[in-house]
Amino acid sequence: MIQTKVLLDESEIPTHWYNVVSDFPNPPAPPLGPDGQPIGPEALAPLFPMALIEQEVSAERWIEIPEEVREIYQMWRPSPLYRAHRLEKALGTPAKIFYKYEGVSPAGSHKPNTAVAQAYYNKQAGITKLTTETGAGQWGCSLALAGQMFGIDVRVFMVKVSYDQKPFRRSMMRTWGADVFASPSNLTNAGRSILADDPDSPGSLGIAISEAVEEAASRDDTNYALGSVLNHVLLHQTVIGQEAQKQFASIGEYPDMIFAPCGGGSNFGGVAFPFFADKAAGKDVRLVAVEPTSCPTLTRGHYAYDFGDTLGMTPLLLQYTLGHDFIPPSIHAGGLRYHGDSALVSQMYKEGLIEAVAVPQIATFEAGVTFARSEGIVPAPESNHAIRAVIDEALRCKESAEEKTLFFNLSGHGHFDMASYDKYFAGELVDYEYPEEEIERALHNLPKVAVG
């Protein structure tokens, strides 16, 4: 029999997270306060425990994973690496296709890798409640799960369009004890101000972040947890890429190209950052972030200092952005509908260390169906973006007869996204290319802070 799965023993779960900053050719730009001046770690203290703040600003190469976190990781880690033999055959490509499957976690995605870590550090700091936002719901589910494990109450502001599109994700959060509210809501000043201007607002991750940050900042027993974008979040996800490196080494393979969907950056960072260490050491590997054409942050956004939320309550980060007041189209890949990107991912793209490509919605679902009919797993809409890019590359290899090795992160299953697939099969999905005039308009609303 040909080998399909590459498995690791639980003893091979990484003992440390990898900090990509240690291999940057240039140091990251500092976060800024509203006055445009660099801020110190103390500015983040109302929202995060000091252990996470230290990770946020660290340049240390390896950061030890607490044993209690590794013990919980054992519930689903190491995740399997698959060779997509059937997909290769369906495409008729000479390329080898591999994928790492993060849908084996209890929440069905890669998000628990950081949710468990963040809940642990908040518990150690004496925090009893966490607030957060969620788009498609994978992050909200993951933090609800982690909060239950550590006895922490969780309150989730879920982007309204996803709250309506994905009812079973909010049911999952409530099963794990979390309170879930459609955002914008009437529970916060931020939500009420948005609803006053637009009672029918579909919401955005930026708005939901404003609501969650407002609530956390107003209570001493409450902190805020973020599922993507920030340095410490991407740090925790590097267990994915580290495991993949061991799995490829065990079968004598190595990828030529690595793909992952990219919204805020945690999925892409988790799988690509450890391989960037190889690239920085001279290895020839291409790292490709894949985003929607309706939310083309890296491929068409502005590289500028911007807020992480709609109302300007967060520090300013140097990032690719469509503007903090961006209201995204209501595509079904809710996890990719964020206005900005991780500062680390943005810097890597700006400096030409990684690549990015944008793909349209209908083509991503077409790719997801092709994958499901060959490999059996129904992917989440976010994961379909990486699958689309991989299939496109595999078909190019077919034309050129190149035998590349392609690898992508299958960040989660689509079991709670079947309404999206129903709309695809009914021909009700549309492609949406974000208008150039809206991208230019965002430039005029960005904070007036010089870059560099």
C-alpha positions in Angstrom: 0.0 0.0 0.0 1.2 3.5 -0.7 1.4 5.8 2.3 -1.4 8.3 2.8 -1.0 9.5 6.4 2.2 10.6 8.1 1.7 10.4 11.9 3.9 11.5 14.8 3.9 10.2 18.4 2.5 12.4 21.1 6.0 12.7 22.5 6.9 14.7 19.4 4.5 17.5 20.1 6.8 20.6 20.0 8.2 21.7 23.3 8.7 25.3 22.2 7.0 27.9 20.0 9.1 29.4 17.2 9.4 33.2 17.1 9.8 34.2 13.4 11.1 37.7 14.5 14.4 36.0 15.4 15.1 35.4 11.6 13.8 38.8 10.3 16.4 40.8 8.3 14.9 44.0 9.8 13.3 44.5 13.2 9.5 45.0 13.3 8.1 48.5 13.5 6.9 49.4 17.0 3.1 49.7 17.8 2.1 53.3 18.3 -0.3 55.1 20.6 -3.0 57.6 19.3 -0.5 60.4 19.4 1.7 58.5 16.9 4.4 57.8 19.5 5.8 54.3 20.2 4.1 52.6 23.2 5.6 50.2 25.7 4.3 46.9 27.0 2.4 48.7 29.8 0.0 50.1 27.3 -1.3 46.5 26.7 -1.7 45.7 30.4 -5.4 46.5 30.6 -6.1 43.8 28.0 -3.6 41.0 28.3 -1.6 39.2 31.0 2.1 40.1 31.3 3.2 36.7 30.0 1.4 37.3 26.7 2.7 40.9 26.5 6.2 39.6 26.9 5.7 37.1 24.0 4.2 39.9 21.9 7.4 42.0 22.1 9.9 39.2 22.3 12.7 38.6 19.8 13.7 35.3 21.5 13.9 32.5 19.0 12.3 29.8 21.1 9.6 30.2 23.8 8.8 27.2 26.0 5.4 25.7 25.9 4.0 25.2 29.4 3.5 21.5 30.2 -0.2 22.0 31.1 -0.7 23.4 27.6 1.2 20.5 25.9 -1.0 18.1 27.9 -4.1 19.6 26.4 -2.6 19.7 23.0 -2.4 15.9 23.3 -6.2 15.8 22.7 -5.5 16.4 19.0 -1.9 17.0 18.4 0.2 16.0 16.5 -2.2 16.5 13.6 -1.8 14.2 10.6 -0.1 15.1 7.4 -1.8 13.6 4.3 -0.6 12.9 0.8 -3.5 13.8 -1.5 -3.1 10.8 -3.9 -6.7 10.9 -5.0 -6.7 14.6 -5.7 -3.4 14.3 -7.7 -5.0 11.6 -9.8 -8.2 13.6 -10.3 -6.2 16.6 -11.5 -3.8 14.5 -13.6 -0.9 16.4 -12.3 2.7 15.3 -11.8 2.9 17.4 -8.7 2.8 15.8 -5.2 0.2 17.4 -3.0 0.3 17.2 0.8 -1.9 18.8 3.5 -1.9 19.1 7.2 -5.3 18.6 8.7 -6.1 20.8 11.7 -9.8 19.9 11.6 -9.0 17.0 14.1 -9.2 19.5 17.0 -12.3 19.4 19.2 -13.4 22.8 17.7 -12.6 21.6 14.2 -10.0 24.1 13.3 -6.4 25.3 14.1 -7.6 28.0 16.5 -7.4 26.0 19.8 -3.6 26.0 19.4 -3.6 29.6 20.7 -6.9 29.6 22.6 -5.6 27.0 25.1 -2.4 29.0 25.5 -4.1 32.3 26.1 -6.6 30.8 28.5 -3.7 29.2 30.5 -1.8 32.5 30.8 -4.9 34.4 31.8 -5.8 31.8 34.4 -2.3 32.1 35.8 -2.8 35.9 36.1 -6.0 35.4 38.1 -8.4 36.5 35.3 -11.9 35.0 35.5 -13.5 36.3 32.3 -12.4 36.7 28.7 -14.1 38.7 25.9 -13.4 38.2 22.2 -14.8 38.6 18.7 -15.3 36.0 16.1 -16.1 36.0 12.4 -17.1 32.6 11.1 -17.0 31.2 14.6 -14.0 29.0 14.6 -12.2 31.3 17.1 -15.2 31.8 19.3 -15.7 28.0 19.5 -12.0 27.5 20.4 -11.9 30.1 23.1 -15.2 28.8 24.6 -13.6 25.3 24.7 -10.4 26.7 26.3 -12.3 28.8 28.8 -14.2 25.7 29.9 -11.0 23.8 30.4 -9.6 26.5 32.7 -12.7 27.6 34.4 -12.9 31.0 32.7 -16.1 32.7 31.6 -16.1 33.6 27.9 -18.2 36.3 26.2 -18.1 36.4 22.4 -19.2 39.1 20.0 -19.9 37.4 16.7 -20.0 39.3 13.4 -23.8 39.6 12.7 -23.7 38.2 9.1 -21.8 35.1 10.4 -24.1 34.9 13.5 -27.0 34.5 11.1 -25.2 32.4 8.5 -23.7 29.9 10.9 -26.1 29.1 13.8 -24.5 25.9 14.8 -21.2 27.5 15.5 -22.9 29.8 18.1 -24.7 26.6 19.5 -21.2 25.0 19.8 -19.9 28.0 21.8 -22.9 27.9 24.1 -22.5 24.2 24.6 -19.0 25.0 26.0 -20.5 27.7 28.3 -19.8 30.9 26.4 -22.2 33.8 26.0 -22.6 34.8 22.3 -24.0 38.1 20.9 -24.5 39.3 17.4 -22.2 42.3 16.7 -22.9 45.2 16.5 -24.9 44.9 19.7 -26.7 47.2 22.1 -24.4 46.0 24.9 -21.5 48.4 24.3 -21.1 52.0 23.4 -19.2 50.9 20.3 -22.1 48.7 19.1 -24.7 51.3 19.9 -22.8 54.0 17.9 -22.6 51.7 14.9 -26.3 50.8 15.1 -27.2 54.4 15.4 -25.6 55.1 12.0 -26.7 51.8 10.4 -29.4 49.8 12.1 -28.9 47.0 9.5 -25.1 46.8 9.7 -23.9 43.3 8.8 -21.0 43.9 11.2 -17.3 43.4 10.8 -14.4 41.9 12.7 -13.3 45.5 13.4 -16.6 46.4 15.0 -16.7 43.2 17.0 -13.1 43.8 18.3 -14.2 47.3 19.4 -17.0 45.8 21.4 -14.9 43.1 23.0 -12.0 45.5 23.8 -14.4 48.1 25.3 -15.8 45.5 27.7 -12.5 44.0 28.7 -10.9 47.4 29.4 -13.7 48.4 31.7 -13.4 45.5 34.1 -10.5 44.4 36.3 -11.4 40.7 36.3 -11.7 40.6 32.5 -9.1 40.4 29.7 -9.4 40.4 26.0 -8.3 37.4 23.8 -7.6 37.7 20.0 -7.7 34.8 17.6 -5.3 36.2 14.9 -3.1 39.2 13.9 -1.0 39.7 17.0 2.5 38.3 17.3 1.8 36.0 20.3 -1.2 34.5 18.5 0.9 33.6 15.4 3.7 32.4 17.7 1.4 29.8 19.3 0.3 28.5 15.9 3.8 27.5 14.9 3.3 24.0 16.4 1.7 23.3 13.0 4.7 24.0 10.8 7.1 22.4 13.3 5.2 19.2 13.2 5.0 19.3 9.4 8.8 19.7 9.2 9.3 16.5 11.2 6.6 14.7 9.1 8.2 15.6 5.8 11.7 14.7 7.1 10.4 11.3 8.2 9.4 10.4 4.6 12.3 12.1 2.9 10.2 14.9 1.3 10.3 18.7 1.4 7.8 21.2 -0.1 8.6 23.5 -3.0 5.6 25.7 -2.2 3.5 26.2 0.9 0.0 27.7 0.8 -2.4 28.8 3.5 -5.5 31.0 3.7 -4.7 34.4 5.1 -7.2 36.7 6.9 -5.5 38.0 10.0 -2.5 35.7 9.5 -2.7 33.0 12.2 -3.3 30.1 9.8 -0.6 31.2 7.4 1.9 32.1 10.1 1.3 28.8 11.9 2.3 26.7 8.9 4.7 29.0 7.0 6.8 30.6 9.8 8.8 27.5 10.8 9.6 26.9 7.1 10.7 30.6 6.9 13.5 29.6 9.3 14.6 27.2 6.6 14.3 29.8 3.9 16.3 32.3 6.0 19.0 29.6 6.3 19.1 29.3 2.5 16.5 26.7 1.7 14.6 27.3 -1.5 10.9 27.3 -0.5 8.1 29.6 -1.6 5.5 30.7 1.0 2.1 31.8 -0.4 -0.7 33.6 1.5 -4.1 33.2 -0.1 -6.9 35.8 0.4 -10.3 36.6 -1.1 -10.6 39.0 -4.0 -13.4 40.6 -1.9 -11.0 41.4 0.9 -7.6 41.8 -0.8 -5.6 43.1 2.1 -2.1 42.1 1.1 -2.5 42.1 -2.7 -4.3 45.5 -2.9 -4.3 47.2 0.5 -2.2 50.1 1.8 0.9 49.5 3.9 0.3 51.9 6.7 -0.2 52.4 10.4 -3.8 51.6 11.2 -6.1 50.6 14.1 -7.0 47.0 14.6 -10.6 47.9 15.3 -13.3 50.1 13.8 -13.6 52.7 16.5 -9.8 53.2 17.0 -9.5 51.7 20.5 -6.5 49.5 19.8 -2.8 50.6 19.3 -1.7 51.4 15.8 0.1 48.6 13.9 2.1 48.9 10.7 0.2 46.6 8.4 -1.4 46.1 5.0 -4.9 47.4 5.5 -8.1 48.3 3.7 -8.9 50.8 6.4 -10.2 50.2 9.9 -13.7 51.4 8.8 -13.8 48.7 6.1 -17.2 46.9 6.0 -16.5 43.7 4.1 -18.8 42.0 1.6 -20.8 39.2 3.2 -18.8 36.3 1.8 -19.0 32.9 3.4 -15.3 32.7 4.4 -16.0 34.8 7.5 -12.6 34.2 8.9 -11.0 36.0 6.0 -13.1 39.2 6.2 -10.7 41.3 8.3 -9.5 44.8 7.2 -5.9 44.3 8.1 -3.2 41.7 8.3 -0.7 40.6 11.0 2.1 43.1 11.2 4.6 40.3 10.9 3.0 38.8 7.8 2.7 42.3 6.3 6.4 43.1 6.9 7.4 39.8 5.3 5.2 40.6 2.2 6.5 44.2 2.0 10.1 42.9 2.1 9.5 40.2 -0.6 10.0 37.3 1.8 6.6 35.8 1.1 4.1 35.9 -1.8 0.3 36.5 -1.8 -2.5 35.8 -4.2 -6.2 36.6 -4.2 -8.9 34.2 -5.4 -12.7 34.7 -6.1 -15.4 33.1 -4.0 -17.1 30.8 -6.5 -13.7 29.3 -7.6 -12.9 28.5 -4.0 -16.1 26.5 -3.5 -15.4 24.7 -6.8 -12.0 23.8 -5.4 -13.5 22.7 -2.1 -16.0 20.4 -3.8 -13.2 18.9 -6.0 -11.2 18.2 -2.9 -14.1 16.7 -1.0 -15.0 14.4 -3.9 -11.4 13.1 -4.0 -10.1 13.3 -0.5 -13.4 12.9 1.5 -13.0 15.8 3.9 -15.4 18.7 3.4 -13.2 21.8 4.0 -14.2 25.1 5.7 -14.7 28.0 3.2 -11.5 29.6 4.5 -9.5 26.5 3.7 -11.0 26.4 0.2 -8.9 29.4 -0.6 -5.6 27.5 -0.1 -7.0 24.5 -2.0 -7.9 26.8 -5.0 -4.4 28.1 -5.1 -2.9 24.6 -4.8 -5.1 23.2 -7.5 -4.2 26.1 -9.8 -0.5 25.5 -9.2 -0.9 21.7 -9.7 -2.6 22.4 -13.1 0.3 24.6 -14.1 2.6 21.7 -13.2 0.5 19.5 -15.4 1.0 21.9 -18.4 4.7 22.3 -17.7 5.4 18.6 -16.6 7.0 19.9 -13.4 7.1 17.6 -10.5 6.8 20.1 -7.7 5.9 19.2 -4.1 2.9 21.4 -2.9 1.8 21.7 0.7 -1.1 23.5 2.3 -2.7 23.8 5.7 -6.3 22.5 5.8 -7.2 24.7 8.7 -10.6 23.2 9.5 -13.6 21.2 8.3 -16.8 22.7 6.9 -19.3 20.7 8.8 -20.9 23.9 10.2 -20.7 25.6 6.8 -23.0 23.5 4.7 -25.4 26.3 4.2 -22.6 27.9 2.2 -22.2 24.8 0.1 -26.0 24.7 -0.5 -25.8 28.3 -1.8 -22.9 27.3 -4.1 -24.9 24.3 -5.5 -28.0 26.5 -6.0 -25.9 29.0 -8.0 -26.6 31.7 -5.4 -23.0 32.7 -4.6 -21.5 35.7 -6.3 -17.9 36.8 -7.0 -17.1 40.3 -5.7 -13.9 42.2 -6.5 -13.4 45.0 -4.0 -13.7 48.3 -5.9 -10.5 50.4 -6.4 -12.3 53.6 -5.4 -13.1 52.0 -2.0 -9.5 51.1 -1.5 -8.4 54.6 -2.4 -11.1 56.1 -0.1 -9.6 54.1 2.8 -6.3 55.8 2.3 -7.8 59.2 3.2 -9.3 57.8 6.5 -6.1 56.2 7.7 -4.4 57.7 10.8 -1.9 60.4 9.7 1.3 58.6 10.8 4.5 58.5 8.7 5.9 55.1 7.8 9.6 54.5 8.2 
